[in-house]
Amino acid sequence: MSEKIKITIDGKECEATAGEYVLNIARANDIFIPAICYLTNCSPTLACRLCLVEADGKQVYACNAKAKDGMNIVTVTENIIEERRAIMEVYDVNHPLQCGVCDQSGECELQNYNLEIKVDEQHYAIKDVHRPAKNWNFIKYDPGLCIVCERCVTVCKDMIGDAALKTVPRGGDKLPKELKDEMPKDAYAMWNKLQKSLIGAVAGEELDCTWCGECISVCPVGALVSSDFQYTSNAWELKSTPASCAHCSAACHLYYDIKHTSIDNPEPKIYRVKNEWNYVSLCGAGRFGYDFENRAQKDEKAFADAIEAFKKADTIRFSSYITNEEALILQKLKEKFGYRLVNEEAKKYRDFLSEFSKTSGSSLYGGDLKSVHNANFVISVGTALKSDNPRARFAFNNSVKMNKGAGLYFHPVKDPVIEGIGKNVMAIAHKPLKEEAVMYLLLDLFADKEKLPETTAKYLESFHSIVKKEIEETIKEKVKEKVVKKIKDEETGEEREEEVEVEKLVPKKVKKEIEVDHNALLDMVDASEDFMEKLQKMLAKKDSFALILGEDLYTHPRAGNIARLAGLIERYTDFKVVLVPPKTNSLGVSLICDLDNEAGEYVIGYNAPGDFILSALGEGDLDMPALNQQEGTFTNIDKRVVPTNVALPYEGYVLNDIARALGVSDKEYTVEFTKELPEEKGYKRVDFDSLPNHYTNAGEEVRGYVIEPKLTEAETKIEEIEELPEFNGTIIYRCEPVLQFSPFTNKAHQLSEQGGLYASRAFLEEHGLEPGDKVEVAGKECEVTVMVKLDDKIDGNIAYLSTFDKNIDVEKLFAAGYRFAEANIKKV
């Protein structure tokens, strides 16, 4: 536990943690210290120097000054005022006076600080230099507006893990030497650096990243903006609606910025998405994939047909792209009419969670993304981290970068992005179906063997054996050699040369045979020979552990035993376990709905296949609202019940209308079900309008409420590893590319693309393919013809097929349920 201390800032006593940055303490206590370059969850850069304060009589920078008990901070002195004003004047030198058309005008930090520091005249000038603009796909960079605060560089490295941006030479003139004596010291140093630098792409002219757009979000001026948003609206014209991202189980906090479409069209339109960038990052799907709404009107005939369909149906098949309240309506429909509720991915997740609970002794997993952020040793198993849940990947990266942490990444598909996080990340590309062995390995490496059940400890011991190993070591060997030395005669003082024999130590390499412990589990998971040596170095001084588990495990043929092993890891190791829900509200659905295994004869499909389809995509028999058109809640990866609000209006029917027509609901609005979510599963009787949805200045998340796990009776029964037949030939993986999660992301105009077979360069070379080729992918039960696409963010010999493109039906290729399958690939 970190030591709690007290410091004083401008006469206010503040409680803090020893070593915490002064700037963060000030923010948490609502004390204003100006700072442009600093980001709360990232490393300080000292680029702006505005946060200059006086600590115990000495000037320091609040962004990197660490608190000590009893420290006294003064945020404003005459010298500090002079420095800050000069710094702001320097930022204004050659900054274009285009506030009237700048996209950041009205929410520009340069504007705000000029007003705050009362800059009303300019004392400095220097010749400008040509700085051409860059067009980077979703992002436009205008170096003329850039103040080189380096927030974009820092967030890309420390939060996201792409490290795609850097400072590059500006080519500006050197500052006149006389300014060094005339200007305040920090202003001169800042200007000297500013005059030398611009922001550029690490890869050269093109930006090579995973397109999260977080650099846009953190930019304090108008230098980095969304290509789609540029010159479309003034900030003050937009209405910001707080909501939760509907695309994955992180359900990140965001704002939809909305106004009328045009002078001629008063219909509201989403112009952009923003996020609370100091506290939480957003992936590119959430930032750029916002316009997936359904513009349907009420169709009375279609509604009447829907009611008739419900009357003869025996099954409702649905996806997890629904709110908790809709899930409760479906459960109530089941309870009244006996419908089977079928949701394959949520059912597998619920079954995994149920088996996990049997050995963990808790109804839910103990970790969350905050525990991953705060850990200094993180392991990921069974999830394509950057695609399945980008925020989990951000947390993994932040742990390594900011906590001097380390991590292991177990997955059959090689991922250069994860491997590129740092030297302290070790990626193990094991074969598919070896995840059970991986979990046994983690239990063997990290469990307290004295507390483990005796049978489990003995089984783990059975994997160990003593083997002889030949090693080469360097020894010091004594050798004698003759050397000529000059010897001085003590009587005459004359020198003479004499050959003498001396003894010295010289290094010599010798081979020797030693006995070492051999762990067969390492062989099973394809770990390198030096795995244990590297692991021991990585674990040095690590004291906070997190384990991320994902969908590969829930669909595994041995999912039940893997889940029980995960429960034992939660119970008998120091790891806080996070089970990544596969879809937006898979956790909510699994808690609220009593799910069935198989469909009956007549199926209602809600955003899923069926004999009668309710579709938020506008492609079914009756339209439904998309999730950016609904009020309601999601249960996210952090076990937090978070609210989302209506961004765009919807004029058609909703699920609650059907429930009312069938006599299941007497409520006017769907959110009236929020307070009826099942208490026995941890939900609270709270009205929707009472749910908060914001962050405090201290970075505390105040969104909805957290479901507290319930203690369960724990057992220790697990099974031995079952040897499964290995895949032969070409292996494919069911996965989405970065920026896609579902047909809803693909409906967004900025993200729309044609799906296909995504492969690495190595895969293409091995199979003699080029991007754009058409191939036939044939499994045991079906085949699909798709276009080949290069994904330079993966490596190795496993390609993947996606489900976001509804024109490509790949599900039958993975009929066994597991995310990996064998296939024959033939060029068409």
ChimeraX attribute file (.defattr): number of C-alpha atoms within 10 A of each C-alpha:
attribute: neighborCount
match mode: 1-to-1
recipient: residues
	/A:1	4
	/A:2	9
	/A:3	9
	/A:4	12
	/A:5	17
	/A:6	17
	/A:7	21
	/A:8	17
	/A:9	21
	/A:10	12
	/A:11	10
	/A:12	13
	/A:13	14
	/A:14	15
	/A:15	15
	/A:16	23
	/A:17	18
	/A:18	16
	/A:19	16
	/A:20	17
	/A:21	20
	/A:22	27
	/A:23	26
	/A:24	24
	/A:25	23
	/A:26	23
	/A:27	16
	/A:28	18
	/A:29	17
	/A:30	12
	/A:31	16
	/A:32	12
	/A:33	18
	/A:34	21
	/A:35	21
	/A:36	21
	/A:37	24
	/A:38	29
	/A:39	22
	/A:40	18
	/A:41	19
	/A:42	18
	/A:43	18
	/A:44	19
	/A:45	17
	/A:46	20
	/A:47	20
	/A:48	27
	/A:49	25
	/A:50	28
	/A:51	24
	/A:52	28
	/A:53	28
	/A:54	20
	/A:55	20
	/A:56	12
	/A:57	10
	/A:58	9
	/A:59	16
	/A:60	18
	/A:61	20
	/A:62	29
	/A:63	27
	/A:64	19
	/A:65	18
	/A:66	18
	/A:67	23
	/A:68	18
	/A:69	16
	/A:70	13
	/A:71	16
	/A:72	19
	/A:73	24
	/A:74	18
	/A:75	20
	/A:76	14
	/A:77	12
	/A:78	7
	/A:79	13
	/A:80	20
	/A:81	16
	/A:82	14
	/A:83	21
	/A:84	25
	/A:85	22
	/A:86	26
	/A:87	23
	/A:88	21
	/A:89	20
	/A:90	24
	/A:91	21
	/A:92	20
	/A:93	16
	/A:94	15
	/A:95	14
	/A:96	11
	/A:97	10
	/A:98	10
	/A:99	13
	/A:100	10
	/A:101	14
	/A:102	21
	/A:103	23
	/A:104	23
	/A:105	19
	/A:106	15
	/A:107	15
	/A:108	17
	/A:109	18
	/A:110	19
	/A:111	18
	/A:112	13
	/A:113	18
	/A:114	17
	/A:115	11
	/A:116	11
	/A:117	15
	/A:118	11
	/A:119	16
	/A:120	9
	/A:121	7
	/A:122	13
	/A:123	9
	/A:124	13
	/A:125	12
	/A:126	14
	/A:127	10
	/A:128	14
	/A:129	13
	/A:130	10
	/A:131	15
	/A:132	9
	/A:133	13
	/A:134	17
	/A:135	13
	/A:136	17
	/A:137	12
	/A:138	18
	/A:139	20
	/A:140	20
	/A:141	21
	/A:142	16
	/A:143	22
	/A:144	18
	/A:145	21
	/A:146	23
	/A:147	26
	/A:148	23
	/A:149	24
	/A:150	27
	/A:151	25
	/A:152	25
	/A:153	22
	/A:154	25
	/A:155	28
	/A:156	23
	/A:157	21
	/A:158	23
	/A:159	28
	/A:160	28
	/A:161	26
	/A:162	22
	/A:163	21
	/A:164	20
	/A:165	23
	/A:166	18
	/A:167	15
	/A:168	13
	/A:169	12
	/A:170	18
	/A:171	14
	/A:172	18
	/A:173	13
	/A:174	11
	/A:175	16
	/A:176	9
	/A:177	8
	/A:178	8
	/A:179	12
	/A:180	14
	/A:181	9
	/A:182	9
	/A:183	17
	/A:184	18
	/A:185	14
	/A:186	18
	/A:187	23
	/A:188	20
	/A:189	16
	/A:190	20
	/A:191	19
	/A:192	18
	/A:193	14
	/A:194	21
	/A:195	21
	/A:196	17
	/A:197	20
	/A:198	22
	/A:199	22
	/A:200	21
	/A:201	19
	/A:202	16
	/A:203	12
	/A:204	10
	/A:205	11
	/A:206	14
	/A:207	18
	/A:208	17
	/A:209	19
	/A:210	20
	/A:211	20
	/A:212	23
	/A:213	24
	/A:214	24
	/A:215	24
	/A:216	23
	/A:217	23
	/A:218	25
	/A:219	24
	/A:220	22
	/A:221	21
	/A:222	27
	/A:223	23
	/A:224	27
	/A:225	23
	/A:226	23
	/A:227	15
	/A:228	16
	/A:229	15
	/A:230	18
	/A:231	12
	/A:232	10
	/A:233	17
	/A:234	16
	/A:235	16
	/A:236	10
	/A:237	12
	/A:238	17
	/A:239	16
	/A:240	19
	/A:241	18
	/A:242	21
	/A:243	26
	/A:244	26
	/A:245	27
	/A:246	28
	/A:247	25
	/A:248	28
	/A:249	29
	/A:250	28
	/A:251	29
	/A:252	23
	/A:253	26
	/A:254	25
	/A:255	22
	/A:256	28
	/A:257	19
	/A:258	20
	/A:259	18
	/A:260	16
	/A:261	13
	/A:262	10
	/A:263	7
	/A:264	7
	/A:265	9
	/A:266	10
	/A:267	12
	/A:268	14
	/A:269	20
	/A:270	20
	/A:271	21
	/A:272	20
	/A:273	23
	/A:274	21
	/A:275	21
	/A:276	17
	/A:277	19
	/A:278	18
	/A:279	17
	/A:280	20
	/A:281	25
	/A:282	26
	/A:283	25
	/A:284	19
	/A:285	26
	/A:286	25
	/A:287	24
	/A:288	23
	/A:289	25
	/A:290	25
	/A:291	23
	/A:292	20
	/A:293	25
	/A:294	23
	/A:295	18
	/A:296	17
	/A:297	12
	/A:298	15
	/A:299	14
	/A:300	12
	/A:301	10
	/A:302	15
	/A:303	21
	/A:304	13
	/A:305	14
	/A:306	18
	/A:307	16
	/A:308	11
	/A:309	17
	/A:310	20
	/A:311	11
	/A:312	12
	/A:313	20
	/A:314	19
	/A:315	24
	/A:316	28
	/A:317	24
	/A:318	24
	/A:319	21
	/A:320	27
	/A:321	25
	/A:322	26
	/A:323	27
	/A:324	30
	/A:325	26
	/A:326	22
	/A:327	24
	/A:328	22
	/A:329	22
	/A:330	24
	/A:331	21
	/A:332	17
	/A:333	22
	/A:334	20
	/A:335	13
	/A:336	11
	/A:337	15
	/A:338	13
	/A:339	23
	/A:340	24
	/A:341	26
	/A:342	24
	/A:343	23
	/A:344	19
	/A:345	20
	/A:346	26
	/A:347	22
	/A:348	24
	/A:349	25
	/A:350	23
	/A:351	18
	/A:352	23
	/A:353	26
	/A:354	19
	/A:355	20
	/A:356	29
	/A:357	26
	/A:358	20
	/A:359	24
	/A:360	29
	/A:361	21
	/A:362	22
	/A:363	20
	/A:364	24
	/A:365	23
	/A:366	21
	/A:367	21
	/A:368	23
	/A:369	22
	/A:370	13
	/A:371	22
	/A:372	30
	/A:373	25
	/A:374	20
	/A:375	28
	/A:376	26
	/A:377	28
	/A:378	28
	/A:379	22
	/A:380	23
	/A:381	22
	/A:382	24
	/A:383	24
	/A:384	25
	/A:385	24
	/A:386	22
	/A:387	20
	/A:388	25
	/A:389	26
	/A:390	25
	/A:391	25
	/A:392	25
	/A:393	25
	/A:394	26
	/A:395	26
	/A:396	36
	/A:397	29
	/A:398	27
	/A:399	26
	/A:400	28
	/A:401	22
	/A:402	17
	/A:403	16
	/A:404	14
	/A:405	27
	/A:406	28
	/A:407	30
	/A:408	21
	/A:409	24
	/A:410	24
	/A:411	24
	/A:412	25
	/A:413	23
	/A:414	22
	/A:415	20
	/A:416	13
	/A:417	20
	/A:418	24
	/A:419	18
	/A:420	16
	/A:421	23
	/A:422	16
	/A:423	11
	/A:424	21
	/A:425	23
	/A:426	21
	/A:427	21
	/A:428	21
	/A:429	18
	/A:430	20
	/A:431	16
	/A:432	21
	/A:433	23
	/A:434	24
	/A:435	24
	/A:436	24
	/A:437	22
	/A:438	24
	/A:439	22
	/A:440	22
	/A:441	20
	/A:442	17
	/A:443	23
	/A:444	21
	/A:445	13
	/A:446	13
	/A:447	20
	/A:448	15
	/A:449	18
	/A:450	9
	/A:451	11
	/A:452	18
	/A:453	14
	/A:454	12
	/A:455	12
	/A:456	20
	/A:457	17
	/A:458	12
	/A:459	14
	/A:460	20
	/A:461	13
	/A:462	11
	/A:463	16
	/A:464	14
	/A:465	13
	/A:466	11
	/A:467	12
	/A:468	13
	/A:469	12
	/A:470	11
	/A:471	10
	/A:472	10
	/A:473	11
	/A:474	11
	/A:475	12
	/A:476	11
	/A:477	11
	/A:478	11
	/A:479	10
	/A:480	10
	/A:481	9
	/A:482	10
	/A:483	10
	/A:484	10
	/A:485	13
	/A:486	10
	/A:487	13
	/A:488	12
	/A:489	10
	/A:490	8
	/A:491	6
	/A:492	7
	/A:493	9
	/A:494	9
	/A:495	12
	/A:496	10
	/A:497	10
	/A:498	10
	/A:499	11
	/A:500	10
	/A:501	10
	/A:502	10
	/A:503	10
	/A:504	10
	/A:505	11
	/A:506	11
	/A:507	11
	/A:508	11
	/A:509	11
	/A:510	10
	/A:511	10
	/A:512	11
	/A:513	11
	/A:514	11
	/A:515	11
	/A:516	13
	/A:517	12
	/A:518	15
	/A:519	19
	/A:520	15
	/A:521	20
	/A:522	17
	/A:523	13
	/A:524	16
	/A:525	24
	/A:526	15
	/A:527	17
	/A:528	13
	/A:529	10
	/A:530	8
	/A:531	13
	/A:532	14
	/A:533	10
	/A:534	13
	/A:535	16
	/A:536	9
	/A:537	11
	/A:538	20
	/A:539	15
	/A:540	10
	/A:541	11
	/A:542	14
	/A:543	12
	/A:544	17
	/A:545	22
	/A:546	29
	/A:547	27
	/A:548	25
	/A:549	21
	/A:550	21
	/A:551	23
	/A:552	24
	/A:553	26
	/A:554	30
	/A:555	21
	/A:556	23
	/A:557	17
	/A:558	18
	/A:559	22
	/A:560	22
	/A:561	23
	/A:562	26
	/A:563	28
	/A:564	26
	/A:565	25
	/A:566	30
	/A:567	29
	/A:568	29
	/A:569	27
	/A:570	27
	/A:571	22
	/A:572	19
	/A:573	20
	/A:574	16
	/A:575	25
	/A:576	21
	/A:577	27
	/A:578	26
	/A:579	27
	/A:580	29
	/A:581	29
	/A:582	23
	/A:583	28
	/A:584	26
	/A:585	28
	/A:586	30
	/A:587	28
	/A:588	31
	/A:589	31
	/A:590	23
	/A:591	22
	/A:592	22
	/A:593	23
	/A:594	16
	/A:595	22
	/A:596	16
	/A:597	11
	/A:598	12
	/A:599	18
	/A:600	14
	/A:601	9
	/A:602	16
	/A:603	26
	/A:604	25
	/A:605	21
	/A:606	24
	/A:607	24
	/A:608	19
	/A:609	17
	/A:610	18
	/A:611	14
	/A:612	21
	/A:613	25
	/A:614	25
	/A:615	20
	/A:616	25
	/A:617	19
	/A:618	18
	/A:619	13
	/A:620	19
	/A:621	17
	/A:622	25
	/A:623	28
	/A:624	29
	/A:625	26
	/A:626	25
	/A:627	25
	/A:628	24
	/A:629	21
	/A:630	22
	/A:631	19
	/A:632	27
	/A:633	27
	/A:634	30
	/A:635	29
	/A:636	25
	/A:637	30
	/A:638	24
	/A:639	24
	/A:640	21
	/A:641	23
	/A:642	26
	/A:643	28
	/A:644	29
	/A:645	18
	/A:646	17
	/A:647	26
	/A:648	23
	/A:649	16
	/A:650	20
	/A:651	15
	/A:652	18
	/A:653	19
	/A:654	22
	/A:655	18
	/A:656	22
	/A:657	19
	/A:658	19
	/A:659	18
	/A:660	13
	/A:661	13
	/A:662	15
	/A:663	11
	/A:664	19
	/A:665	18
	/A:666	12
	/A:667	13
	/A:668	10
	/A:669	13
	/A:670	22
	/A:671	22
	/A:672	16
	/A:673	21
	/A:674	24
	/A:675	15
	/A:676	15
	/A:677	20
	/A:678	15
	/A:679	12
	/A:680	10
	/A:681	16
	/A:682	16
	/A:683	22
	/A:684	17
	/A:685	13
	/A:686	16
	/A:687	13
	/A:688	20
	/A:689	12
	/A:690	9
	/A:691	18
	/A:692	14
	/A:693	18
	/A:694	17
	/A:695	16
	/A:696	12
	/A:697	17
	/A:698	16
	/A:699	17
	/A:700	11
	/A:701	16
	/A:702	14
	/A:703	17
	/A:704	21
	/A:705	19
	/A:706	17
	/A:707	17
	/A:708	15
	/A:709	15
	/A:710	13
	/A:711	12
	/A:712	14
	/A:713	11
	/A:714	16
	/A:715	15
	/A:716	18
	/A:717	14
	/A:718	16
	/A:719	14
	/A:720	12
	/A:721	13
	/A:722	12
	/A:723	10
	/A:724	10
	/A:725	7
	/A:726	11
	/A:727	14
	/A:728	9
	/A:729	9
	/A:730	15
	/A:731	17
	/A:732	25
	/A:733	23
	/A:734	19
	/A:735	21
	/A:736	21
	/A:737	21
	/A:738	19
	/A:739	24
	/A:740	28
	/A:741	24
	/A:742	18
	/A:743	17
	/A:744	25
	/A:745	25
	/A:746	23
	/A:747	20
	/A:748	17
	/A:749	14
	/A:750	16
	/A:751	19
	/A:752	17
	/A:753	14
	/A:754	14
	/A:755	22
	/A:756	25
	/A:757	25
	/A:758	26
	/A:759	27
	/A:760	22
	/A:761	19
	/A:762	15
	/A:763	19
	/A:764	18
	/A:765	12
	/A:766	10
	/A:767	13
	/A:768	9
	/A:769	19
	/A:770	15
	/A:771	15
	/A:772	13
	/A:773	13
	/A:774	18
	/A:775	19
	/A:776	18
	/A:777	22
	/A:778	16
	/A:779	19
	/A:780	13
	/A:781	9
	/A:782	15
	/A:783	17
	/A:784	16
	/A:785	19
	/A:786	22
	/A:787	18
	/A:788	23
	/A:789	23
	/A:790	19
	/A:791	17
	/A:792	15
	/A:793	19
	/A:794	22
	/A:795	18
	/A:796	15
	/A:797	20
	/A:798	19
	/A:799	25
	/A:800	23
	/A:801	25
	/A:802	22
	/A:803	20
	/A:804	24
	/A:805	22
	/A:806	13
	/A:807	11
	/A:808	16
	/A:809	16
	/A:810	21
	/A:811	15
	/A:812	14
	/A:813	25
	/A:814	20
	/A:815	14
	/A:816	13
	/A:817	19
	/A:818	19
	/A:819	24
	/A:820	24
	/A:821	21
	/A:822	19
	/A:823	21
	/A:824	15
	/A:825	20
	/A:826	13
	/A:827	15
	/A:828	11
